[in-house]
Amino acid sequence: MELIDRIDATSATPKYLQVVNAVIADIEAGILKLGERVPSINETSEMYYLSRDTIEKAYKVLRKRGVISSVKGKGCFISKTFCADKIRVLLLFNKLSAYKKTVYYSILQTLGEDAIVDLHIHHFDGKICEDLIQESLGKYHYYVIMPHFSTNVEAANQVIRKIPEEKLLLLDKNIETYQGNCAAVYQDFERDIRSALHSGKDLLQKYNKFVLVYPKEVAYPIEIVKGFRQFCRDTAMAHTVVSNIQEEPPLAGTAYIVLEESDLADLIQETRANGMALGEDIGLISYNDTPLKKLLDNGITVISTNHEQMGETAGYLMKHKLQEKVHNPFTLIRRSSL
């Protein structure tokens, strides 16, 4: 294990992570063998003029990842079970939900045992995304990012540009300002919703008004609103956009699109309380399909991308080292609520 000239004090990557990356790189290059002893924390610290705290942190990370193991009284060894050939993936989601879990498990299933996937959530905050990527640069073969941000957007965009384009995969949404040739599996939110609604125009024409419930507190793509309004202009349908159901209570002859599950529950509850029936008095479309929506109230009509296919496609691109941009399917699924 040789660290001289490999630790850059000016790098944004912490020194302990540079040590981690150097050890893994040496294993992949065959310089370090499985089962081989590595110097102790004190030995490494003295040998390469690095603080004991830096090496201790590095070894802690290496143990956690299963790269090294300690044998009492004998020292640290490269773990015989560590597989350097596995694809290491950093997966950054904006939030965790039923359909995001579908994407996650689909990626895992597609990559199979050939991969190690670390999942983190950035909560729509570009600064959290920036920190997570900054700490992990050089550590992963792929960085799979859902670039939905409501704050510190430029911080996220800048750090994403530091990722080598062949290691970047944008998921669920494209970044229009990104100039590199990276892989992507994305939705075209404006065109998708407009096209899906046109496919259900025969069901919607019996309603007098169309309402989109677009919550302010969650950072959904604004393109959803643009596509909704364009469909309503195409069909000359009266429409409005509100942030919650209370702004536009259920009224016979009105159809609704809801994005949040809480708004879905509120609308169903108020419809029942007013003695109205979904699919007859009130039209209801929910965004993103889940197993529960197939059963709820004899079936809730949804407009949804295919989340399982999104994960499968992302996994396929990584397994085959492809830098393609793939538009994920988006459809209207007809059920009794419309």
MARMIVO-235128 format. One record per atom (N, C-alpha, C): residue in three letters; x negated, z, y negated. Coordinates in steps of 0.05 Angstrom, whole numbers, plus 32768, in hexadecimal, padded with zeros to 4 digits. Atoms other than C-alpha are relative to their C-alpha. Layout:
% MARMIVO-235128
AlaXZY...
This chain:
% MARMIVO-235128
Met7FEF80008018Met800080008000Met7FEE80007FE7Glu801180038018Glu7FDF7FE87FC0Glu80117FFF7FE7Leu7FEF7FFF8018Leu7FFD7FFB7F7DLeu7FF17FFA7FE6Ile801080078018Ile7FC47FED7F4CIle80087FE57FF6Asp7FF88019800EAsp7FD97FB77F1AAsp801C7FF78007Arg7FE480087FFAArg80207FB77F36Arg801480127FF1Ile7FEF7FEF800FIle803B7FEF7F0BIle7FFC7FFA7FE2Asp80018008801CAsp804C7FD77EC5Asp800C80157FEEAla7FF67FEA8011Ala805180107E92Ala80137FF67FEAThr7FEF800B8016Thr80747FE17E60Thr801A7FF5800BSer7FE7800B7FF4Ser80AA7FCB7E91Ser801880127FFBAla7FE87FF08003Ala80F27FE07E87Ala8008800D801AThr7FFA7FF37FE6Thr80F57FF07ED2Thr7FEF80198002Pro800F7FE77FFDPro80E180397EDDPro7FEA7FFE8014Lys801780027FEELys809E80447EFFLys80078006801DTyr7FFA7FF87FE4Tyr80BC80667F3BTyr800E7FE9800FLeu7FF380177FF3Leu80E880287F48Leu7FEC7FEA8005Gln801580137FFCGln80AB7FFC7F40Gln7FF08006801AVal800D7FF77FE7Val808A80257F78Val80117FF98018Val7FED80077FEAVal80C8801D7FA3Val7FFF7FE28006Asn8000801D7FFCAsn80C97FD27F98Asn7FE67FF6800CAla801A80087FF6Ala807E7FCC7FA7Ala7FFF8006801EVal80017FF97FE3Val80867FF17FEAVal80117FEC8010Ile7FEE80137FF2Ile80C17FC57FFFIle7FF47FE48001Ala800D801B8001Ala809C7F867FE9Ala7FE97FFF8015Asp80167FFF7FEDAsp80607F9B8014Asp800A7FFF801DIle7FF480017FE5Ile808D7FA58050Ile80097FE38006Glu7FF6801C7FFDGlu80AD7F608046Glu7FE97FED8004Ala801880127FFEAla80677F41803FAla7FF080068019Gly800F7FF97FE8Gly804F7F63807FGly7FE780107FFBIle80177FF08006Ile801B7F8C805BIle8003801C800BLeu7FF97FE67FF4Leu803D7FCC8070Leu80117FFB8019Lys7FF380047FE6Lys80547FD080B9Lys801480168005Leu7FED7FEB7FF8Leu80907FF580D6Leu7FF180158010Gly800E7FEA7FF2Gly8078803980EEGly7FE680087FF4Glu801A7FFA800DGlu803A803880C2Glu800280177FEDArg80017FE98012Arg80278077809DArg7FFB7FF67FE3Val80068005801CVal802A80748051Val7FF480197FF4Pro800C7FE8800CPro800280A38024Pro801580147FF7Ser7FED7FEB8009Ser802280E58011Ser80057FFD7FE2Ile7FFA8000801CIle803F80F27FCDIle7FE780077FEFAsn80187FF8800FAsn800081167FB6Asn7FEA7FEB8002Glu801480157FFDGlu7FD280E17FD3Glu80057FE87FEFThr7FF880188010Thr7FF880A87FB2Thr7FFD80057FE2Ser80027FF8801CSer7FFB80CD7F70Ser7FE37FFF7FF6Glu801D7FFF8007Glu7FAF80D97F6FGlu7FF37FE58002Met800C801A7FFBMet7F9D80957F8AMet80057FEB7FEATyr7FF880158013Tyr7FC3806C7F56Tyr8005800B7FE4Tyr7FFD7FF4801ATyr7FC3809C7F1BTyr801D80007FF5Leu7FE47FFE8007Leu800E80A47F1BLeu8009801D8003Ser7FF87FE47FFFSer803280E57F0FSer800D8006801BArg7FF47FF77FE6Arg8049810D7F4CArg801E7FFC7FFFAsp7FE380038003Asp8090810B7F30Asp80087FE38005Thr7FFA801C7FFCThr808F80BF7F30Thr80007FF9801DIle800280067FE4Ile807980BA7F78Ile8015800F8010Glu7FEC7FF07FF2Glu80A880F17F8EGlu801C7FF27FFELys7FE7800F8004Lys80E380CB7F6FLys80017FE78011Ala800180197FF1Ala80CC808B7F90Ala80048005801ETyr7FFD7FFA7FE3Tyr80C680AA7FD5Tyr801C800A8007Lys7FE47FF77FFCLys810A80CB7FCDLys80127FE88003Val7FF080187FFEVal812980867FC1Val7FFA7FF1801ALeu8008800E7FE7Leu810280687FFBLeu800C800D8019Arg7FF47FF27FE9Arg811B809E802AArg801E7FFB8001Lys7FE380058001Lys816380958012Lys80077FE5800AArg7FFA801B7FF7Arg8160804B8020Arg7FF77FFB801DGly800980037FE5Gly814180578064Gly7FE77FF08004Val8019800F7FFFVal810080358053Val7FEA8011800CIle80147FEE7FF4Ile80D480728063Ile800E8018800BSer7FF67FE67FF4Ser80DE80B1808CSer7FE980138001Ser80157FEC7FFFSer80B880F2808DSer7FFF800E801BVal80057FF17FE7Val809B811380CBVal7FF180197FF9Lys800C7FE78008Lys808D815C80C2Lys7FE48004800BGly801C7FFB7FF8Gly8043816B80C2Gly7FEF7FE78003Lys800F80197FFCLys8030812180C7Lys80017FEE7FE8Gly7FFF80118018Gly804781008086Gly80187FED8000Cys7FEA80148004Cys807280C48072Cys7FF87FE6800EPhe800480197FF1Phe807A8085809BPhe80157FEB7FF9Ile7FEC80158003Ile809C80428093Ile801380028017Ser7FEC7FFC7FEBSer80DC804A80B9Ser80017FE88013Lys7FFF80157FECLys80DE802380FALys801B7FF18000Thr7FE5800C8000Thr8128801580EEThr80057FF07FE7Phe7FFC800F8019Phe811E7FF680A9Phe7FFD7FE38005Cys8001801D7FFCCys812E7FAC80A9Cys7FFB7FF37FE5Ala8007800D8019Ala810B7F888071Ala800D7FE67FFCAsp7FF3801A8001Asp812F7F488082Asp801D80017FF6Lys7FE47FFE8008Lys81737F62806ELys80047FF87FE3Ile7FF98007801BIle81947F468030Ile800980197FF1Arg7FF87FE88010Arg81987F7D7FFBArg80107FF67FE8Val7FED80098014Val81D37F757FCCVal800880177FEELeu7FF47FED8014Leu81E57F9B7F8CLeu801A7FF57FF7Leu7FE580098006Leu82307F957F82Leu800B80117FE9Leu7FF67FF28017Leu824A7FA77F3DLeu801D7FF87FF9Phe7FE480068006Phe82967FAB7F36Phe8008800E7FE6Asn7FF67FF48019Asn82BC7FBA7EF5Asn801180188006Lys7FEF7FE97FF8Lys82EC7FE97F1ALys80057FFD801ELeu7FF980007FE4Leu83027FFC7F60Leu801F80008002Ser7FE380027FFCSer83487FE77F75Ser80057FF5801CAla7FFA80097FE5Ala836C7FD07FB4Ala7FF47FE48005Tyr800A801B7FFCTyr835A7F877FA9Tyr7FE17FFD7FFDLys801D80008002Lys83127F967F94Lys7FF48009801ALys80097FF77FE5Lys830B7FBB7FD6Lys80017FEA8014Thr7FFD80177FEFThr83237F7D7FF9Thr7FE87FED7FFDVal801880108006Val82EB7F557FD7Val7FE7800D800DTyr80177FF27FF6Tyr82B87F8A7FE9Tyr7FFD7FFF801ETyr800180007FE2Tyr82CA7F8F8033Tyr7FFC7FE4800BSer8004801C7FF8Ser82CD7F438038Ser7FE37FF87FFEIle801D80058003Ile82867F3E801DIle7FF0800D8017Leu800E7FF27FEALeu826E7F73804FLeu80047FF2801AGln7FFB800C7FE6Gln82907F508089Gln7FF27FE58002Thr800D801A7FFFThr82747F0C8076Thr7FE280028003Leu801D7FFC7FFELeu822C7F25806DLeu7FF9800D801AGly80057FF27FE6Gly82327F5180ABGly7FE980137FFFGlu80167FED7FFDGlu81F87F7A80C3Glu7FE67FF67FF3Asp8018800C800CAsp81C77F4C809FAsp7FFC80097FE3Ala80027FF9801DAla81D27F6F805CAla8004801E7FFCIle7FFB7FE5800AIle81D07FB18037Ile800C7FFC7FE4Val7FF280048019Val82037FB37FFEVal8005801B7FF3Asp7FFC7FE88010Asp82027FE87FC8Asp80157FFA7FEBLeu7FEA80058012Leu82437FEC7FA1Leu7FFF80157FE9His7FFE7FEF8018His824680087F59His80177FF67FEEIle7FEA80078012Ile827E80087F25Ile7FF680037FE3His80097FFE801CHis826F7FF97EDBHis801680077FEDHis7FE97FF68010His82B5800B7EC1His80037FF07FE6Phe7FFD80128017Phe82B77FCF7E91Phe7FEC80057FEAAsp80147FF98015Asp827B7FEC7E6BAsp7FE67FF28005Gly8018800F7FFEGly82427FBD7E5FGly7FE780108001Lys80187FEE8000Lys82117FF77E54Lys7FFC800B801BIle80037FF67FE4Ile821F80147E99Ile7FF47FE98011Cys800A80177FF1Cys82147FCE7EB6Cys7FE27FFB7FFAGlu801C80048008Glu81D37FC77E8EGlu7FEE8014800DAsp80117FEB7FF4Asp81B880097EA7Asp7FFD7FFC801ELeu800180047FE3Leu81CA7FFA7EF0Leu7FEE7FE98007Ile801180177FFAIle81A87FB67EEEIle7FE380067FF9Gln801B7FFA8009Gln816C7FCE7EC7Gln7FF180118014Glu800D7FEE7FECGlu815E80047EFBGlu7FFB7FF2801ASer8002800C7FE6Ser81647FD37F34Ser7FF37FE58001Leu800D801A8001Leu81407F947F1DLeu7FE97FFF8014Gly801580037FECGly81147F7B7F55Gly8006800E801ALys7FFA7FF17FE8Lys81357FA77F88Lys80127FF18014Tyr7FEC800D7FF0Tyr816B7F787FA2Tyr7FFB7FE28002His8000801D7FFDHis81707F327FBDHis80167FF37FEFTyr7FEA800A8010Tyr81B37F297F9ATyr800D80157FEFTyr7FF17FEF8013Tyr81D77F467F5ETyr801B7FF37FFCVal7FE5800B8001Val82227F3A7F65Val801080107FEBIle7FF57FF28018Ile82457F4B7F23Ile801B7FF57FF9Met7FE68007800CMet828D7F4B7F0CMet7FFD80057FE2Pro80067FFD801DPro82817F3E7EC1Pro801880057FEFHis7FE97FF98011His82C07F5E7EA6His7FF780187FEFPhe800A7FEB8011Phe82A97F877E6APhe801380027FE7Ser7FF17FFC8019Ser82D07FA67E30Ser7FEE800D7FEAThr80137FF48013Thr82957FCB7E0FThr7FE47FF88007Asn801C80077FFCAsn824B7FBB7E06Asn7FFC7FE68010Val800180197FF1Val82567F747E1DVal7FE57FF27FFEGlu8019800E8003Glu82167F587E00Glu7FE9800E800FAla80147FF27FF0Ala81EC7F8F7E21Ala80007FF7801DAla7FFD80097FE4Ala82077F797E64Ala7FF67FE38003Asn8008801C7FFFAsn81FD7F2F7E55Asn7FE27FFD7FFFGln801D80028003Gln81B57F3A7E40Gln7FF18008801AVal800E7FF77FE8Val81A17F617E7FVal80067FED8017Ile7FF980137FEBIle81C67F2F7EACIle7FED7FE87FFEArg801380168003Arg81987EF97E8FArg7FE58006800BLys801A7FF87FF4Lys815C7F207EAALys80007FFC801EIle7FFF80047FE3Ile81747F157EF1Ile7FF97FE38006Pro8006801C7FF9Pro81547ED77F11Pro801A7FF28009Glu7FE6800E7FFBGlu818C7EA37F15Glu80067FFD801DGlu7FFB80047FE3Glu81827E997F60Glu8009801A800DLys7FF87FE67FF5Lys81917EE47F6ALys801B800A7FF4Leu7FE87FF8800ELeu81CF7EE77F3ELeu80197FF2800BLeu7FE6800B7FF8Leu82177EDE7F56Leu8015800D7FEFLeu7FEA7FF68010Leu82507EE57F24Leu80197FFF8010Leu7FE97FFE7FEFLeu828F7EFC7F45Leu801A80057FF0Asp7FE67FFE800CAsp82D87EF57F2FAsp80027FF37FE4Lys7FFF800C801BLys82C57EDC7EE9Lys7FE57FF47FF9Asn8018800D800AAsn82937EAC7ECBAsn7FF7800C7FE5Ile80097FF9801BIle82687EBC7E8EIle7FFA7FE57FF2Glu8002801A800DGlu82717E807E60Glu7FE57FFC7FF2Thr801980028010Thr82327E8F7E38Thr7FE780008012Tyr801780007FEETyr82057E937E76Tyr7FF77FE48005Gln800B801B7FFFGln81D77E577E78Gln7FF37FF9801BGly800F80057FE7Gly81B67E607EBCGly80117FF48016Asn7FF2800D7FE9Asn81C87E3F7EFEAsn800380158016Cys7FFB7FEB7FECCys81E27E7C7F24Cys80187FF98010Ala7FE880037FEFAla82167E817F5BAla8017800E7FF2Ala7FE97FF3800BAla825D7E947F48Ala80187FFA8012Val7FE680047FF3Val82A07E9F7F6BVal8014800C7FECTyr7FF27FF78018Tyr82D27EA37F32Tyr801D7FF87FFFGln7FE580098008Gln83197E9F7F18Gln7FFF7FF37FE5Asp7FFC800C801AAsp832D7E727EDFAsp801A800C7FF6Phe7FE87FF08006Phe835E7EA57EC2Phe80157FF17FF1Glu7FEC800E8010Glu837F7E797E8EGlu800E7FEA8010Arg7FF580177FF1Arg83887E3B7EB9Arg800F800A8019Asp7FF47FF77FE8Asp83987E637EF8Asp801C800A7FFCIle7FE67FF58004Ile83D37E8A7EDCIle80147FEA7FF7Arg7FEF8016800AArg83EF7E4C7EB9Arg80097FEF8018Ser7FFA80117FE9Ser83EB7E237EF9Ser8013800E8014Ala7FF07FF07FEDAla84087E5B7F25Ala801D80027FF6Leu7FE57FFD800BLeu84447E657EF6Leu800F7FE58001His7FF3801A7FFEHis84527E1A7EF5His800A7FFB801DSer7FF780047FE4Ser84567E1C7F41Ser801980108006Gly7FE77FF07FFDGly848E7E507F3AGly80147FFA7FEBLys7FEE80068016Lys84B27E2E7F01Lys801D7FFF8009Asp7FE480027FF6Asp84F07E227F2CAsp800D801B8003Leu7FF67FE57FFELeu84F77E6D7F36Leu8003800D7FE4Leu80007FF4801ALeu84E87E7F7EEELeu80167FF57FEDGln7FEE800D8013Gln851A7E4F7ECEGln801B800E7FFELys7FE67FF28002Lys85557E7D7EDDLys7FFF80187FEDTyr80037FE98012Tyr85397EB27EADTyr7FFF7FF67FE3Asn7FFF8008801DAsn85437EB17E61Asn7FE680067FF1Lys80187FF7800ELys85037ED47E4ELys7FEA80088014Phe80177FFA7FEEPhe84BD7EDF7E6BPhe7FEE80147FF1Val80107FEA800DVal84957F1F7E5CVal7FE780058010Leu80197FF97FF3Leu844C7F2B7E6BLeu7FF9801D7FF6Val80087FE58006Val84397F757E6EVal7FE180018003Tyr801E80028001Tyr83EF7F737E59Tyr7FF6801A7FF4Pro80087FE5800APro83D47FBB7E53Pro7FE87FFF7FEELys80167FFF8012Lys83A67FCC7E1ALys7FE88010800AGlu80157FED7FF8Glu837F80037E3EGlu7FEF7FF58016Val8010800C7FEAVal83657FD57E76Val7FF67FE57FF6Ala800C8019800BAla83367F9B7E67Ala80057FE88012Tyr7FFA80197FF2Tyr835A7F617E88Tyr7FF87FE87FEFPro800880178010Pro83427F1C7E74Pro80167FF67FEEIle7FEC800A8014Ile83657F037E35Ile800A7FE48008Glu7FF8801A7FF7Glu83687EBF7E57Glu801B8001800FIle7FE67FFD7FF2Ile83A37EDA7E80Ile80177FFD7FEBVal7FEC80038015Val83CB7EE07E3FVal80027FE37FF7Lys8000801C8009Lys83B67E9A7E29Lys800E7FEE8013Gly7FF380117FEBGly83CB7E7B7E6BGly801E80058002Phe7FE37FF98000Phe840E7EA07E6APhe800E7FF37FE9Arg7FF3800B8018Arg841E7E8A7E23Arg80017FE18002Gln8000801D7FFEGln840A7E427E33Gln80167FF78013Phe7FEB80077FEDPhe84397E407E6FPhe801B80027FF2Cys7FE67FFC800ECys84727E5B7E43Cys80047FEA7FECArg7FFE80168013Arg84637E257E0FArg80077FE6800FAsp7FFB80187FF0Asp84627DF07E46Asp801D7FFE8008Thr7FE480007FF5Thr84A77E057E5EThr801580087FEBAla7FEE7FF88015Ala84C57E197E1BAla800F801A8007Met7FF37FE77FF7Met84D37E5E7E36Met7FFA80167FECAla80047FE98012Ala84DE7E9A7E08Ala7FEF8014800EHis80137FEE7FF3His84A77ECC7E14His7FF580147FECThr800E7FED8011Thr84827F087DFAThr7FEB800E8011Val80157FF07FF3Val84447F327E0BVal8002801C7FF6Val7FFF7FE48008Val84497F7E7E0BVal7FEB800F8010Ser80157FF07FF3Ser841A7FB67E1ESer800B80138015Asn7FF47FEF7FEBAsn844B7FDF7E48Asn801E7FFA8002Ile7FE480067FFAIle84917FDC7E65Ile8013800C7FEBGln7FEF7FF38014Gln84AD800C7E30Gln80057FEE7FE7Glu7FFC80128017Glu84A37FD57DFBGlu80157FEB8006Glu7FEC80157FF8Glu84D07FA57E22Glu800E8009801APro7FF27FF57FE8Pro84FF7FCD7E51Pro800E7FEA800FPro7FF380147FF0Pro851E7FA77E8BPro801B7FF87FF5Leu7FE8800C800ALeu85557F797E73Leu80087FE98012Ala7FF780157FEEAla857F7F4C7E9FAla7FFA7FE47FF4Gly8007801B8009Gly85687F047E9CGly7FE37FFD7FF7Thr801C80008009Thr851F7F177E8EThr7FEE80008019Ala80147FFF7FEBAla84E37F097EBAAla7FE6800D7FF4Tyr80177FF18008Tyr84A47F347EB7Tyr7FE77FF98011Ile801A80007FF1Ile845A7F2D7ECAIle7FF3801A7FF9Val800E7FE78004Val84377F707ED3Val7FE47FFE800DLeu801C80017FF6Leu83EC7F787EDCLeu7FF8801B800DGlu80077FE57FF6Glu83E77FC47EE8Glu8015800A8014Glu7FEE7FF57FECGlu84057FE77F25Glu801380157FF3Ser7FEF7FED800DSer841F801E7EF7Ser80187FF37FF2Asp7FEB800F800DAsp84477FEB7ED0Asp80147FF48014Leu7FEF80097FEALeu84617FCE7F11Leu801380168009Ala7FEF7FEA7FF8Ala847B80127F26Ala801580077FEBAsp7FED7FF98015Asp849A80207EE2Asp80177FEB7FFELeu7FEC80158002Leu84BE7FDD7EE1Leu801480028017Ile7FEE7FFD7FE9Ile84DA7FE67F28Ile801280187FFCGln7FF17FE78004Gln84F0802D7F17Gln80177FFC7FEBGlu7FEC80048015Glu851480197ED7Glu80157FEB8008Thr7FED80147FF7Thr85347FDC7EF7Thr8015800D8013Arg7FED7FF17FEEArg855280097F2EArg801280137FF0Ala7FF07FED800FAla8568803D7EFBAla80167FF37FF0Asn7FEB800F800FAsn858F80087ED5Asn80127FEF8012Gly7FEE800D7FEDGly85B17FEF7F14Gly7FFC7FE28002Met8006801C7FFEMet858F7FAB7F12Met7FEF7FFA8019Ala800E80077FE7Ala85707F857F4CAla7FE97FEC7FF9Leu801680128003Leu852C7F637F4FLeu80067FE5800DGly7FFB801B7FF5Gly85307F187F5AGly801C7FF67FF9Glu7FE680088008Glu85777F177F40Glu800480047FE2Asp7FFD7FFA801DAsp857E7F3B7EFDAsp7FE57FFE7FF2Ile801B7FFF800BIle85337F447EF1Ile7FED7FF18012Gly8016800D7FF1Gly84F97F187F05Gly7FE680107FFDLeu80197FF08001Leu84B77F397F17Leu7FEA7FF2800FIle8019800B7FF4Ile84727F1D7F23Ile7FEA80157FFBSer80167FEE8003Ser84377F4B7F30Ser7FE67FF18004Tyr801A800D7FFFTyr83EE7F397F27Tyr7FEF800D8016Asn80117FF87FE9Asn83C07F3E7F65Asn8010800C8017Asp7FF17FF87FE9Asp83DD7F457FAAAsp7FF38018800EThr80087FE97FEFThr83D97F847FD5Thr801380018018Pro7FEE7FFD7FE9Pro83F77F94801APro801A800D7FF8Leu7FE87FF28007Leu84297FC37FF9Leu80147FEE7FF2Lys7FEE8011800FLys84467F8C7FCDLys80107FED8012Lys7FF180107FEDLys845A7F65800BLys8019800F800ALeu7FEA7FF07FF5Leu84887F9F801FLeu8012800C7FEALeu7FF17FF28015Leu849E7FBE7FDCLeu80187FEF7FF7Asp7FE7800D800AAsp84E77FAD7FC9Asp80047FE4800DAsn7FFD801A7FF1Asn84EA7F767FFFAsn7FEC7FEB7FF8Gly801680128006Gly84AB7F577FE3Gly7FFE7FFA7FE2Ile80058005801DIle848D7F517F9DIle7FF17FE57FFEThr800E80198006Thr847B7F0B7F85Thr7FE780067FF1Val801A7FFB800DVal84327F087F71Val7FF37FE67FF8Ile801380158005Ile84017EDA7F50Ile7FE5800D8005Ser80187FF27FF7Ser83BE7EE87F6FSer7FEB7FEC8009Thr8016800F7FF3Thr837A7ECD7F80Thr7FFD800B801CAsn80047FF87FE5Asn83657ED17FC8Asn7FE780118001His80177FEE8002His83397F0F7FC7His7FEF80008019Glu801080027FE8Glu83247F0A800FGlu7FEE7FE88000Gln801080188001Gln830D7EC38006Gln7FEA80027FEBMet80147FFC8015Met82E87ED77FC6Met7FE7800E800DGly80167FF17FF3Gly82BE7F097FEFGly7FF27FEF8015Glu800C80117FEBGlu82B47ED78028Glu7FEE7FEB7FF3Thr800F8015800DThr829C7EA17FF8Thr7FE6800C7FF4Ala80187FF3800CAla826C7ED17FD4Ala7FEC80068016Gly80127FFA7FE9Gly824F7EE88017Gly7FF37FE7800BTyr800B801A7FF6Tyr82477EA0802ETyr7FEB7FF57FEELeu8014800B8013Leu82227E8B7FEFLeu7FE680108002Met80187FF07FFEMet81F27EC67FF7Met7FF27FFB801ALys800C80047FE5Lys81E67EBB8042Lys7FF17FE68001His800C801B7FFFHis81D67E728036His7FF07FF87FE7Lys801180048018Lys81B17E7B7FF4Lys80097FE87FEFLeu7FF480168010Leu81E07E4C7FCELeu800680097FE4Gln7FFB7FFA801CGln81E67E4A7F82Gln80177FEF7FF6Glu7FE8800F8008Glu822B7E2B7F7FGlu801480107FF0Lys7FEA7FF3800FLys82657E3B7F51Lys801B7FF7800DVal7FE880057FF0Val82A67E417F78Val8019800C7FF2His7FE77FF6800BHis82EC7E477F59His8010800B8017Asn7FF17FF37FEBAsn83127E797F84Asn801E7FF97FFEPro7FE380088001Pro835A7E657F98Pro801180157FF3Phe7FED7FEF800EPhe83937E827F6FPhe801C7FF48003Thr7FE6800A7FFAThr83DC7E7C7F82Thr801680137FF8Leu7FE87FF08002Leu84237E947F77Leu800B8004801CIle7FF57FFA7FE6Ile843D7EB77FB5Ile801D80097FFCArg7FE47FFC8005Arg84897EB47FB6Arg800C80168012Arg7FF17FEB7FF1Arg84B07EF27FCAArg801A80067FF1Ser7FE57FFC8009Ser84F47F0F7FBBSer8004800A7FE3Ser7FFD7FF4801BSer84E57F2F7F77Ser80037FEB7FEALeu7FFD80158015Leu84E87EEB7F53Leu80177FED8008
